[in-house]
C-alpha cells in the first residue's frame, strides 16, 4: 500500500524495505507501507501524503518509517477515539451545573486505572486510547505556507547557470578591405586637377565606434617610379603626405574622414616614372581601430604618366612630291628627298582616369 509520493529531492535518498534492501529514490517514486525513508546527510526530501496539505519536508540524515497511521486514506474507528454519546451528554451536563459533584455522576470504576463498567448494568465508559499524537519535529516538518513558490525542482540551479552562460557577449573584430584609384600627371594642367575621391571599405565590428587613419604610414619610405617617397601623417588634419626629398617636392596627399572612411587623393606634382613605363604603383596601408580590436586595409594608388600620341586624323601629303631620274640608276641609285613633318601633328593626349567609388 502506497503511503507517500516523492515530489522533490536534493542530494540523495533511499527506500529500505523490511528485508534491508535499498533502492535510490527519484522524483515521482512512492514509498510503501513497511518501507523506511533514508536521507543523506546533506539531502532533503519533500513527500506528498495525499492529505491536501503542503508537502512534508524530511531533512538530511533522517530515517522515517512508513506506517499505516501516516496514510491519509486509512479509515478511523470512531469508537476507539471517543466516548459513547450518552456518557458524553452526562459529562457535559455535570460540567455546566456548578451544584453537581462530578464524582456523583461518574461510576467508581471511572476513577480507576482499568476500563471497567457498572456491575449492576449501569453505564460504563471506554478508556480513551489517544486524543492527540505528538510528532518528532526532527523527523517531520509540515509546511505552513513556508514556501511562496512551487516545489524545488532537481537540477533547476544547473539550468539557471546554463542560461546565464548563454547571455555572454560576443566580440566582433573590425574589418578592412582594398580599394584601387588612379591619378594622371597629365591632369595636373587641367582645371579639375589630378584628384580622386572615394570611401575606404571597413567596419568597426562590435566596438560601436573608432577611427580610420593612415597613421601607420608615418615615417615610411617606398620606391614609386624612379623616386623614393617619404610619408608623413598629420593627425590634426587627418592627412597623409608623400614627399620626394631628392626634388624637395610634395607629390600627393590623402585626406581621410576618420569616422566615415571618406577620402580625397590630390596630386600636386608629376612623378618621375621608370623609363618605358607609363604607370607607377604604390600601396597605402590604413588602420581601423575600435574597442573590439584593429584591422588593416590597403589603398592601391596608380599614377599614370603623361604620354605623347600621334594624331593621323589630319594627315595631308598632297603637297609632298618626289622626283627621280631613271638614267641615274645606270651607275648607281636615284635619290630624292623631301620633308613630311608639316603633314603630321604631335599632340599630348590626357589619360582616361576612372574615379574611386563614391561615398554612399
Secondary structure as UniProt FT lines:
FT   STRAND          2..10
FT   STRAND          13..16
FT   TURN            18..19
FT   STRAND          22..24
FT   TURN            27..28
FT   STRAND          30..32
FT   TURN            33..34
FT   STRAND          36..39
FT   TURN            41..42
FT   STRAND          44..48
FT   STRAND          56..59
FT   TURN            60..61
FT   STRAND          63..65
FT   HELIX           68..70
FT   TURN            72..73
FT   HELIX           78..81
FT   HELIX           85..96
FT   TURN            98..99
FT   HELIX           102..105
FT   HELIX           108..111
FT   TURN            119..120
FT   TURN            137..139
FT   STRAND          141..142
FT   TURN            154..155
FT   HELIX           156..166
FT   STRAND          175..176
FT   STRAND          178..184
FT   HELIX           185..189
FT   STRAND          195..199
FT   STRAND          202..203
FT   HELIX           205..207
FT   STRAND          210..213
FT   HELIX           215..217
FT   TURN            218..219
FT   STRAND          221..224
FT   TURN            225..226
FT   STRAND          227..234
FT   TURN            235..238
FT   STRAND          239..244
FT   TURN            245..248
FT   STRAND          249..256
FT   TURN            258..260
FT   STRAND          262..267
FT   TURN            275..276
FT   STRAND          279..290
FT   TURN            291..292
FT   STRAND          293..304
FT   STRAND          307..311
FT   TURN            313..314
FT   TURN            318..319
FT   HELIX           326..329
FT   HELIX           341..343
FT   STRAND          345..349
//
